[in-house]
Amino acid sequence: MDCAERASTNEGWDSLCMNELQEIRNLLTVGLGGVPFTARSPVTPSFLFSLTPHPKRIKKKIIIKKKKLRSLILYICKDPEINEATQEPVNCTNYTAHASCYPAPNITCKDFSGNETHFTGNEVGFFKTIPCRNVNGYSYRVAVALSLFLGWLGADRFYLGYPALGLLKFCTVGFCGIGSLIDFILISMQIVGPSDGTSYIIDYYGTRLTRLSITNETFRKTQKYP
């Protein structure tokens, strides 16, 4: 397990990870002819890593194995705390949540408040924005189970907030079974959701449907070559 994997699984930066980072720093300094390198990063979800060699040095002197570069990480972001009832981050507001990110030890940069700080690996450097969903108590598992076993009585439509369709399915025995089958497919594929426009409660790390659409902001025109 390399430094990146250890940092992502542990609560903080362990001693082995810090020693490995220091070894890479020394290796880079030697490769630059004794000129120390700098790690500068603005307050954004991605840190910028820049090397500042002496202008008279030859660039080809810096030869580092890919495994060493892969182990050089400048920050780790912890997983958000998940609400067991909603299966969404506890600080979800307006479809957005934030995860705490911790810069690597011995890095000096500006934190989320704009103050220049020398980090030791235990301080929050910035907050990473992650998407979340608006839920209102409708469980995906319950909806699928009702559609499978009691769909011919319209229980699934009553549960999701469609009383008119539920009553119609109840009177027609699920449209003679055809409507029950169609609803089961639509609910299983998460095409039909709650009537209030919210999302199903699904395990945060479970199978979720992500809808892709083309709008004026996402559409990309065909590249024209001269």
Secondary structure, 3 states (H helix, E strand, C coil): CCHHHHHHHCCCCCHHHHHHHHHHHHHHHHHCCCCCCECCCCCCCCCCCECCCCCCCCHHHCCCCHHHHHHCCCEEECCCCECCCCCCECCCECCEEEEEEEECCCEEEECCCCCEEEECCCCCCEEEEEECCCEEEEEHHHHHHHHHHCHHHCHHHHHHCCHHHHHHHHHCHHHHCHHHHHHHHHHHCCCCCCCCCCEEECCCCCCCCCCCCCCCCCCCCCCCCC
